[in-house]
């Protein structure tokens, strides 16, 4: 089958990790192309506005450890993509509005996020970003729907597997696949061909060192707000797949990336584009 042009450009240039920061004032960036496949990196962001920074008890390393750095890099070959640049510690786009601000440690892996309780004005300003994001997302996906009928959203995240410390044992492989596919919020039978073909493409990719361990609903089940929102508002036309990469592409305690692994993961995701497009066509 013929791959779309967006999936054939595998030349990342001399510096595959060109990670120049976005403007600190940016909420998100979006790119729109002619494809029924969309990728998002909604936990990639690290920036926080000054009012949040003054009240935050966490240093940058603590925040970075629970964010999803480099996920924006992984989706650069998707012509339709959305990247959030604000930290989840300012507002978590992937939580319901009522829990999008981490006000209690149990909402944030036991971390005390705030040196003092944020005033309502700070909370409200952060929640307005959550509101605006979902207004934008609904409009963005409605445009994809008009052009292509049905669409797939690849919701890219990453997760820690050495939570006990840098030198501690990693999580057992049985509980921590290289790639965790979350599907709990979708009608799994309706979208079986899309999900199964996507997972097969991930498993069959010639990854350096051997095929990756790709499993469904193991470490995470895809219960995030974004996938739920998409399936609620586009029940007949939108398939949102939560993709969690184990942080084997970086040192999760220092934030140091492994460029060769990241470049391979980017090629891996790009290789699924023609598969998803063809599956959507076949299922019409």
C-alpha positions as CSV (number, residue, x, y, z in Angstrom):
1,X,0.0,0.0,0.0
2,X,1.1,3.6,-0.6
3,X,2.2,5.5,2.5
4,X,1.0,9.1,2.8
5,X,3.8,11.7,2.3
6,X,3.8,12.5,6.0
7,X,4.9,8.9,6.9
8,X,7.8,8.7,4.4
9,X,10.1,11.4,5.8
10,X,12.4,9.6,8.1
11,X,15.4,11.9,7.8
12,X,15.6,13.7,11.1
13,X,18.7,15.7,10.2
14,X,22.0,15.9,12.0
15,X,20.4,16.6,15.4
16,X,17.4,14.3,16.0
17,X,16.8,16.0,19.4
18,X,16.3,19.5,18.4
19,X,14.4,20.4,21.5
20,X,14.4,24.2,21.5
21,X,11.9,25.3,24.2
22,X,8.7,26.9,23.2
23,X,7.8,30.4,24.4
24,X,7.0,30.2,28.1
25,X,3.6,31.9,27.4
26,X,2.5,29.2,25.0
27,X,-0.4,27.0,26.2
28,X,-0.2,24.6,23.3
29,X,0.7,24.4,19.6
30,X,-1.4,22.6,16.9
31,X,-0.6,21.5,13.4
32,X,-3.3,20.6,10.8
33,X,-2.8,18.5,7.7
34,X,-4.7,16.2,5.4
35,X,-4.9,13.0,7.3
36,X,-7.4,11.1,9.4
37,X,-4.8,10.4,12.1
38,X,-4.0,12.8,14.9
39,X,-1.3,12.6,17.6
40,X,-1.2,14.5,20.9
41,X,1.5,15.0,23.6
42,X,-0.5,16.7,26.3
43,X,1.9,16.0,29.2
44,X,5.0,17.1,27.3
45,X,4.9,20.6,28.8
46,X,7.2,21.8,31.6
47,X,6.5,25.6,31.7
48,X,4.5,27.1,34.5
49,X,3.4,30.8,34.8
50,X,4.9,33.0,37.4
51,X,1.9,33.0,39.7
52,X,2.1,29.2,39.9
53,X,5.9,29.1,40.2
54,X,5.9,31.4,43.3
55,X,3.5,29.0,45.1
56,X,4.9,25.7,43.9
57,X,6.9,23.6,46.5
58,X,8.5,21.4,43.9
59,X,11.7,22.0,42.1
60,X,12.0,21.6,38.3
61,X,13.6,18.1,38.6
62,X,10.6,16.9,40.8
63,X,8.2,18.2,38.2
64,X,10.0,16.8,35.2
65,X,10.0,13.3,36.7
66,X,6.3,13.1,36.6
67,X,5.9,14.9,33.2
68,X,6.3,13.2,29.8
69,X,9.4,14.8,28.3
70,X,10.3,14.1,24.7
71,X,6.8,12.9,23.8
72,X,6.5,15.9,21.5
73,X,9.6,14.7,19.6
74,X,8.0,11.3,19.1
75,X,5.0,12.7,17.2
76,X,6.7,15.2,14.9
77,X,6.0,13.1,11.8
78,X,2.2,13.4,12.2
79,X,0.8,16.3,10.1
80,X,-2.1,16.5,12.6
81,X,-0.7,17.0,16.1
82,X,-1.3,18.9,19.3
83,X,1.3,19.5,21.9
84,X,0.6,21.1,25.3
85,X,3.5,23.2,26.7
86,X,2.3,23.9,30.2
87,X,3.2,21.5,33.0
88,X,0.6,19.1,34.3
89,X,1.5,20.7,37.7
90,X,-0.1,23.9,36.5
91,X,-3.1,22.2,35.0
92,X,-3.5,18.5,34.0
93,X,-5.3,18.4,30.7
94,X,-5.8,14.7,31.1
95,X,-7.8,14.9,34.3
96,X,-11.5,15.9,34.6
97,X,-11.9,19.6,35.3
98,X,-12.7,19.0,39.0
99,X,-9.3,17.2,39.5
100,X,-7.2,19.1,37.0
101,X,-5.3,21.0,39.7
102,X,-3.3,18.9,42.1
103,X,-4.5,20.4,45.4
104,X,-3.8,17.3,47.6
105,X,-0.8,14.9,47.7
106,X,-2.9,11.9,46.8
107,X,-3.7,13.5,43.4
108,X,0.0,13.8,42.6
109,X,1.8,10.6,43.6
110,X,2.1,11.7,47.2
111,X,3.9,14.9,46.4
112,X,3.2,18.2,48.2
113,X,2.8,20.4,45.2
114,X,2.1,23.7,46.9
115,X,4.1,25.6,49.5
116,X,0.9,27.3,50.4
117,X,-2.7,26.8,49.2
118,X,-3.2,28.6,45.9
119,X,-5.8,31.3,45.9
120,X,-8.9,30.7,43.9
121,X,-7.8,33.3,41.3
122,X,-4.8,31.2,40.5
123,X,-6.9,28.0,40.3
124,X,-9.5,29.6,38.1
125,X,-6.9,30.9,35.7
126,X,-5.5,27.4,35.3
127,X,-8.9,25.9,34.9
128,X,-9.7,28.4,32.1
129,X,-6.8,26.8,30.2
130,X,-8.5,23.4,30.7
131,X,-11.8,24.8,29.4
132,X,-10.1,26.4,26.3
133,X,-8.2,23.3,25.5
134,X,-11.3,21.1,25.2
135,X,-13.1,23.8,23.2
136,X,-10.2,23.8,20.8
137,X,-9.9,20.0,20.7
138,X,-13.6,19.6,19.9
139,X,-13.4,22.1,17.0
140,X,-10.1,20.6,15.8
141,X,-11.5,17.1,15.6
142,X,-14.8,18.2,14.1
143,X,-12.7,19.5,11.2
144,X,-11.0,16.2,10.8
145,X,-14.4,14.5,10.9
146,X,-15.7,16.8,8.2
147,X,-12.8,16.0,5.9
148,X,-12.3,12.3,6.5
149,X,-15.5,10.9,8.2
150,X,-13.7,8.8,10.8
151,X,-10.4,9.5,12.6
152,X,-7.9,8.0,15.1
153,X,-6.2,10.0,17.9
154,X,-2.9,8.6,19.2
155,X,-2.7,10.0,22.7
156,X,1.1,9.7,23.5
157,X,2.4,9.6,27.1
158,X,5.2,8.0,29.1
159,X,5.5,6.4,32.5
160,X,8.1,5.8,35.2
161,X,9.3,2.3,36.0
162,X,12.0,3.0,38.6
163,X,9.8,4.8,41.2
164,X,11.8,3.4,44.2
165,X,14.9,5.4,43.1
166,X,17.5,5.7,40.4
167,X,19.5,2.7,41.6
168,X,16.5,0.6,42.6
169,X,15.1,-2.3,40.8
170,X,12.8,-1.5,37.9
171,X,9.2,-2.5,37.9
172,X,8.8,-6.2,36.9
173,X,8.5,-6.6,33.1
174,X,5.2,-8.5,33.6
175,X,3.7,-5.3,35.0
176,X,5.5,-2.8,32.8
177,X,5.4,-3.3,29.0
178,X,7.6,-1.2,26.8
179,X,4.4,0.2,25.3
180,X,1.1,0.1,27.1
181,X,-2.0,0.5,25.0
182,X,-5.0,1.9,26.9
183,X,-8.5,1.2,25.5
184,X,-10.9,1.1,28.4
185,X,-12.9,4.2,27.4
186,X,-13.7,3.1,23.9
187,X,-16.2,0.6,22.4
188,X,-13.4,-2.0,21.9
189,X,-15.5,-4.2,19.6
190,X,-16.3,-1.3,17.3
191,X,-12.7,-0.3,16.9
192,X,-11.1,-3.7,17.1
193,X,-9.5,-3.6,13.6
194,X,-8.0,-0.2,14.3
195,X,-6.5,-1.1,17.7
196,X,-5.4,-4.6,16.6
197,X,-3.7,-3.4,13.4
198,X,-2.0,-0.6,15.3
199,X,-0.6,-2.9,18.0
200,X,0.5,-5.4,15.3
201,X,2.4,-2.6,13.5
202,X,4.1,-1.7,16.8
203,X,5.1,-5.3,17.5
204,X,6.4,-6.0,14.0
205,X,8.6,-2.9,13.7
206,X,12.3,-3.8,13.4
207,X,13.3,-2.0,16.6
208,X,17.0,-1.9,17.6
209,X,17.7,-4.7,20.0
210,X,14.5,-6.6,19.1
211,X,10.8,-6.3,19.0
212,X,9.1,-4.3,21.8
213,X,6.7,-5.6,24.4
214,X,3.4,-4.1,23.4
215,X,0.4,-5.0,25.6
216,X,-3.1,-3.7,26.3
217,X,-4.4,-2.3,29.6
218,X,-1.6,-3.6,31.8
219,X,0.1,-0.6,33.6
220,X,-2.6,1.8,32.5
221,X,-6.1,1.4,31.0
222,X,-6.6,4.6,29.1
223,X,-8.8,6.3,31.6
224,X,-7.6,9.8,30.9
225,X,-10.0,12.7,30.3
226,X,-8.9,13.3,26.7
227,X,-9.8,9.8,25.4
228,X,-13.0,9.8,27.5
229,X,-13.9,13.2,26.0
230,X,-13.3,12.1,22.4
231,X,-15.4,9.0,22.8
232,X,-18.2,10.9,24.3
233,X,-18.3,13.6,21.7
234,X,-17.4,11.5,18.6
235,X,-18.9,8.1,19.5
236,X,-19.4,7.0,15.9
237,X,-16.4,8.5,14.3
238,X,-13.5,9.0,16.7
239,X,-11.2,6.3,18.1
240,X,-8.7,7.6,20.7
241,X,-5.9,5.2,21.8
242,X,-3.8,6.0,24.8
243,X,-0.2,5.0,24.2
244,X,2.2,4.9,27.2
245,X,5.9,4.4,26.6
246,X,7.9,3.1,29.5
247,X,10.7,5.6,30.1
248,X,13.4,3.3,28.7
249,X,14.3,6.1,26.3
250,X,15.7,8.3,29.1
251,X,17.0,8.3,32.7
252,X,13.8,9.1,34.5
253,X,15.5,10.4,37.7
254,X,17.8,12.9,35.8
255,X,15.9,13.6,32.6
256,X,18.8,12.6,30.4
257,X,17.5,11.3,27.1
258,X,18.9,8.5,25.0
259,X,18.9,10.1,21.5
260,X,19.2,6.8,19.5
261,X,16.3,5.2,21.3
262,X,14.1,8.3,20.9
263,X,14.9,8.5,17.2
264,X,13.9,4.8,16.8
265,X,10.6,5.4,18.7
266,X,9.8,8.3,16.4
267,X,10.4,6.0,13.4
268,X,8.2,3.4,15.1
269,X,5.3,5.7,15.5
270,X,5.6,7.1,12.0
271,X,5.5,3.6,10.6
272,X,2.0,3.1,12.0
273,X,0.6,6.0,10.0
274,X,0.0,4.2,6.7
275,X,-1.4,1.2,8.6
276,X,-4.0,3.4,10.5
277,X,-5.0,5.2,7.3
278,X,-5.5,2.0,5.4
279,X,-7.5,0.4,8.2
280,X,-9.8,3.3,8.4
281,X,-10.4,3.2,4.7
282,X,-11.1,-0.5,4.8
283,X,-13.6,-0.2,7.7
284,X,-15.8,2.5,5.9
